[in-house]
Amino acid sequence: MAQESDVAFLEYVIKALVDAPDEVKINRTVDEMGVLLTLSIGSADMGKVIGRSGNTAKAIRTLLRVVGMKNNARVNLKINEPEGAAPRERSTKSVDEAMEDLKI
């Protein structure tokens, strides 16, 4: 059970954040790079888990590293995009276009 305390921790945190805890699925794999936890959640809960500017996800990853250090393991988190989720909008402007927009 000591090796899988990272899964129990992640499951506890994520289920406390989301509206659909029954849709939370965590897959744990171990290789030479360490432990990889792959998280799948409902599309409606993505924003809650990622947070503004990714801050919630960064905090969860930091806490997982601490849990991993306690067990002498390197723990990484991958958050799967939900099936059928709308692609996130990203700025596709070049640096020149962005600089042009700043001119008043």
C-alpha positions in Angstrom: 0.0 0.0 0.0 2.9 2.4 0.6 3.7 2.5 -3.1 0.2 3.4 -4.0 -0.3 6.2 -1.4 0.3 8.6 -4.3 -2.9 7.2 -6.1 -4.9 7.4 -2.8 -3.7 11.0 -2.3 -4.5 12.1 -5.9 -7.9 10.4 -5.8 -8.8 12.2 -2.5 -7.8 15.6 -3.8 -9.4 15.3 -7.2 -12.7 13.9 -6.0 -12.9 16.8 -3.5 -12.5 19.3 -6.3 -14.9 17.9 -9.0 -18.7 17.8 -9.4 -18.6 14.2 -10.8 -16.3 12.2 -8.6 -17.6 8.9 -10.2 -15.9 10.0 -13.5 -12.5 10.2 -11.9 -10.1 7.5 -13.1 -6.5 7.2 -12.3 -4.0 4.9 -14.0 -0.6 4.3 -12.3 2.4 3.1 -14.3 6.0 2.7 -13.2 9.1 2.7 -15.4 12.8 3.8 -15.1 11.7 7.4 -15.1 9.5 6.9 -12.0 5.8 6.8 -11.4 3.3 8.3 -13.9 -0.2 8.9 -12.8 -2.7 9.5 -15.6 -5.8 11.2 -14.6 -9.1 11.1 -16.5 -12.1 13.2 -15.5 -15.3 14.5 -17.0 -15.0 17.5 -19.4 -17.2 19.7 -17.2 -14.6 19.4 -14.4 -11.5 20.1 -16.4 -11.4 23.8 -15.4 -11.7 23.0 -11.7 -8.7 20.6 -11.9 -6.5 22.7 -14.1 -7.4 26.1 -12.5 -6.7 29.6 -13.7 -3.4 29.7 -15.6 -2.9 26.0 -14.6 -2.2 26.9 -11.0 -4.3 24.2 -9.5 -2.7 21.5 -11.6 0.8 22.9 -10.7 -0.1 22.8 -7.0 -1.3 19.2 -7.3 1.9 18.2 -9.2 4.0 19.8 -6.5 2.2 18.0 -3.7 2.5 14.7 -5.6 6.3 15.2 -5.8 6.3 15.6 -2.0 4.3 12.4 -1.6 6.8 10.7 -4.0 9.8 12.0 -2.1 8.4 10.4 1.1 8.4 7.1 -0.7 11.7 7.6 -2.6 9.9 7.8 -6.0 9.6 10.5 -8.7 5.8 11.0 -9.3 4.5 12.8 -12.4 0.9 13.6 -13.3 -0.6 13.6 -16.8 -4.2 14.9 -17.2 -6.0 13.4 -20.1 -8.2 15.6 -22.3 -11.8 14.3 -22.0 -13.3 12.6 -25.1 -15.1 15.0 -27.3 -13.8 18.1 -25.4 -13.7 21.3 -27.4 -10.1 22.3 -28.1 -8.7 25.0 -25.9 -8.3 28.3 -27.6 -4.7 29.4 -27.8 -3.2 32.6 -29.2 -1.7 31.8 -32.6 -0.3 35.2 -33.3 3.3 35.7 -34.1 5.5 37.9 -32.0 5.3 40.6 -34.8 1.5 40.5 -34.8 1.4 40.7 -31.0 3.8 43.7 -31.0 1.6 45.4 -33.7 -1.5 45.0 -31.4 0.3 46.8 -28.7 0.9 49.9 -30.7 -1.7 52.6 -30.0 
